Amino acid sequence: MKKLKLKVKGHPCAETQELSPGRWGGRTIAECKCPPGTAQLPHTNTCHKLFERGPCRPGEYFAPVEESFNKRGERQGMCVRPQQCADETLIYWPADGKCYYRSTQGPCYPGSVLEAGEDGIANCSCEISGPHYWPADGSCYPHYTRGPCEKGQLFLPGPKCGCESHLPHYHNETGACYELDSVGPCSRGHTFSIAEVAPHGSRAECRCKSFHARAADGVCYRLYTRGPCAQDEMIARGGRCTKVPCARGRLYVPERRRCYRPGTPEPCPAGEVVAFDFEARPAIDGLSHNGVCACGNGACSRREVRLDVEACTTRRGTAPYNGTCHILNTQGPCPENSWLMRDQKNNIRCKCMPGRIPPNCDEDTRVVVKS
């Protein structure tokens, strides 16, 4: 009897299906299934790629259905409409259910940019005629990132590599430009981010990363790790070295100023337990004594906050607009050659970038919000 090769598309299966191992009672059998990353509509044997339009109507994408709904183990899909993001500057990425800024790399592979296709569904693209295309290597890059440029330069509209002193990305000490919220010209534990907000433009500088503190040696360390401290100490807010308050096997919860055993439901919300700080990187930050609340075996009652708008009002150099936190003095939701600024009346609006005047830029006075 001739043996059939598994994981091969086509005969004896439908053209888009492949022969895969399956279970029938206590036996292993071969059956026709859709390959990984694809699914089929009920009562059909044609497989379509997930998270693309596929067999759906314009404005819809093909989403997976839980296999538990199908006793035969078929990978089934259904047509759904994308969720709405906070405003038009964001686009919904079906594969992970999150919103990303348009014309950025977002969840895309390097060399492509996140855009909306003709069907309105997000995709990773690189159009030769597009504003993000770089002919030298045939790739696309978001503006105001390093992209294909040398260190100290940004990929600017044009497209071109350069550094302009009026940009908030400009670093006075080195006379170069760096991506915002990147390491840039900074030392360990720092990030190059907006710090100074002025009427004529914002400025970025090297600041401690979030949840880090600057110690006496000038380096920023992650809170509640050892840092530069002694063996039985950890670095606390303000960069002070304090004695580790917890016994071995316990985690420190700063909000309660107490120690808890991992897996304990107290003091977390329903469905969550005390867990190790999953954002700490032991190989870089060292052992973290910080305890966080994470989902336990039950359902979590806490909803994921997609956009940190509340914190935006207290963060220097940023402002909320249409439910989204934007960095001031960047293009954000504004037209090309314009950026988001705070005027003398404390309104947030789009104004022409320095060196640009109408009609080469658009001061869209409709983009105004009290902050």
N, C-alpha and C positions, 0 to 999 in steps of 0.2 A: 504494500500500500504506500502510495506517495505521500510524504510528509509535507504539510503546508507551513510556510514560513510565517511566523507571527510578526506583528508590527509592520506589515506591508499593505499599502493602500490598494484598493481595487479588488479584482477577482480573488476569492469568490464573493467578496462583499461589494457593496455599492461603490461607485467611483471615489467618493470622498471619505468612506469609512475604511477602517483597518481591522485586520483579524487580531484579536486580543484574548488573553486568557481570562476565563470567568469561572464562576462557581455554580454548580447545579447540584443541590443537595450536598453530599459530601465529596462530590467529584469535581475535578478541574476540567473544564471544557474550553473550546475555542468558540468565540462569538464575535460578531461584527459590532464595532463600537466607533464612536467619533474619537479622533486623536486628541491628546491634551491641547487645551487652548481653543477647542471648537466644541460645538453642541448642535443638536438637531431640534427642529420643531416637533411637537407630538404628532405621531402617525405619519412621519416622513423618515427617510433614510439619507437625506442630504445634510452634510455637516457644514456649518458656517462658523467663521471666526468670531470669537466673543469680543465684546466691547467695540465692535464696529457696526456699521449700518446693516450689513448682511441682507436678510430678507425683509427688513423692516421698512416702514414708511419714512419719508424725509423728516428729520428732526428726532428720530428714535434710534436706539442702538440695541443690539442683541445681547441680552444679559443671561447669565447662567441661572438655572433653577436647581435648588438643593436636590442631590441625588436621592435623598430619603423619600422624596415624593414619587420616585419611580422604583418599583420593586425589582425591575429587570436590570437596574444599574445603568441605564442609558444616561448619557450626558445630554440633558434637555435644556433648551433655552427659550426665552420669551422676549418680546419686543417691549421696551419701556422708554419713557421720556427722561432725559437727564434732569437732575435736580437743579434748582435755581441757586446761583451764587449770590453773594451780597450785592454786587453791582456788575456793570458791563466790563470792568477791567479784569474780572476773573472769569475763568471757564472751568466747567466741571469735568473731571477726569474719571470716567466710569470704572476703570480698573481698580482704583483704591477708594473711590467715593469721596475724594477731596477736591477742593477748589484751588486753582493755581492762577498766578498772573499770566495774562496773555503775553506773547512775544518774549517769554523767558524760557530757560531750559526746562524748568518744572520737572516733571517725571520723565522727560525724554532722554534719549541717549545723546552723548556729546556729538556736536556737529549738526544738531537739529533744534528747532524752536517750536514751542507749543502754540498752535493756532487753531482756529475753527475752520473746518472744511466747508465745502459748498453745501453739505447736508446739515451743517450746524453742529456736528459732533467734533469734539476735540481730537486732534491728531498731531503727531510729530512730523513736521515737514521741513523741507529746505528747497525753496523755489529759486531757480537761477535768476529770475526777474525780481525777486523780493528784496526788501531793504536790508535784510540780515545776511545776504549771501556774500561770501568772501572768495573771489575767483582763484586766489593763489592755491587753495587746497580743496575747493569745491564743497565747503561746509558752510553752515549757517550758525551765527552766534548772536546772543542777545546784546543789545546796545548797553553801554556803560558797564560791561564786564571786561575782563582781560582778553577773552576770546583768543584770537591768533596772534595777539600783539606781544611785544617784548615787555618784560617786567617794568612797571612804572608808567605803562601806557594803557589806554582803554580803547575798546572797539566802539567808535563813535558813528553816528549817522553820516552817510556819505556814499558808501561806507569807507572808513579810514581808521588808521591807528594814530592816536595822539593823546595829548594831555593839555587841557585848557585851565588856566589858573582861576577862572571864575567858577568852576565846578566845585560842588561840595566834596568831591573825591580827591581834591588837590591836597597834597601834604607839603607844608611849607618847608620843613627841615630837609627834605630830600628833593623838593622841586619836581615831584612825580605824582601820578594819579593811580589810585588803587580802588578796587571794588569795595563798596560799602558792606559792612558786616562780614568782612573777610579778615584774615590775618594781616594782610597788607604789609606795611613796614614795621609792624609791631613785634614785640618780644612775646615770649611764652605766656599764655594765660590772658592775653589781651586780644581785642578785636578792634578793627578800624571802623568806627561808627560815628553818627552825627552827635556832636556835643554842643557846638555853638550855634545859636539861632540869632541871626542879625537881619536888619531890614534889607541889606544888600546881598544877602546870601548866607547859607548855612555852611558850617565847616565840620569836617570829621576829624577825629583824633583817636589816639590809642587809649582805649579804656578797658577796664577789667571786663571779662566775659560775664554774662549773667550767672548768678550763683557762685561767683568768685570774689575773693577779697585780696587786696594788695598787702603783702607782708612787709616787714621792715627791710628786706633785701630788694624791694622794688618789683618783685615778681608777683603775678596774680595766681592764686591757688584756689582750687575748688573747695568750697566750704565743707567743713567736717571731715576733711582728709588730713593726713599728717602734715603735708607741706614741708616747711623748713623747721618744724617743731621737734621737740624731743620724742623719744620712743613712745611714751604713754600720753602724748598730747595730740590735739587736733587744732586746726585753724578755725577760728570763729569769726563772726561778723566784726568788721573793723580791722581785720588782719591780725588779731591777737591770738596768741597760743594759749590754749586752756587745756586743763587735764580732761582726758576722755571720761565722761560721767558714767558710762555704762560698763557693766561687767561683760565678760566674754560671752558671745552668743546673743547679745542684746543690741538693739538699734536705737539711736537717739532721734526722737521726733521733736524738732525745734518748736513747733506750734504749742506743744504741751510741756516742753522742757522736762521731759521724762523719757525713760528707757522702756522699750517693749520687746518682747520676744517675737521674731518673725512668724507670721501666720496668725497673729492675734487680731481679732476683729476690732477691739478697742484700740485707738480712738477714731476709727475710720467710719465713713458712711456705710449704710447697709449694702452688703454684697462685696465689700472690700476688706482687705486685711493688710497688716503692716508687712512691707516687703523691702528688699534691698533697693537702693537707688539705682535704677536701671540705666540712668543717663551718665553715671560715673564710669570712667574707663580705668580700671585698675592698673593696666600697663602704663598709663600716662599720668593719671591723677593719684594713683595709690589707693589703698583700702579706704572705702568710705564708711563712716559711722552713721550716715544719714538714713533715716527710715522714712519711707513714703507709703502712701495708700495705693494699693493696686487691686485689680479685680481678683476675687477669690473664685471658688467653684460656683457660687451663685451668680445671679444676674446683677450687674452694677446699676445703681440708680443714678449715678452721675453721668450726665451727657457730655460728650466730647465737645469742647469749645473750639470751633474751627478758626475763629478770628478773634484775637485778643484785643477787642475794641475798648473795653473798660480800662485796661492798663495804658492804652494809647493816650488817654487824656493826661496822664501823669508822666509820660515819657518825653523827655526833651527831644525836639527835632521831629516830632511826629504829630499827626492830627487825624481824627476820624472823619471819614467821608462816605456816606451811603453804607454805613455798617462795616466799613473796612478801614484798617489802620494804614495810613500812607506816610511815607517819609517826606517831609517838607523839602523843597528845593530839588525835587526830582520830577520827572515827567508824570509819573503816577497815572491818574485818569485824564490828564490834560492832552490837548492836541500836540502834534509835532512842533518842536522848537518853543514850547511853552512848558512851564512847570508850576507845581502847586506851592503857593506862598500864603503867608499870613499878612493881611494888610493892617493899616493903622487902626481900623475899627474892629480888629480881632476876627475878621472873616477869613475863611479859607477859600481861595479862588485861584484860577489859572491866570498867570501873567507871562508875558514874553520873557524868555531867558535873556540874561545880559548879553548885549551885542546883537540881539535880534529885534527887529521892529516890523510892524505890519507893512505889507501883507505877507511877509515871510513867516510870521507867527500869528497865532490866534489867541487873543485875550478873551476867552469864553467866560463872560460875566455870569452866565447861567450856573456855572460850577461854583456855587457859594454856599457856605454853611457856617452857622455860628459854632464856635468851639470854646 
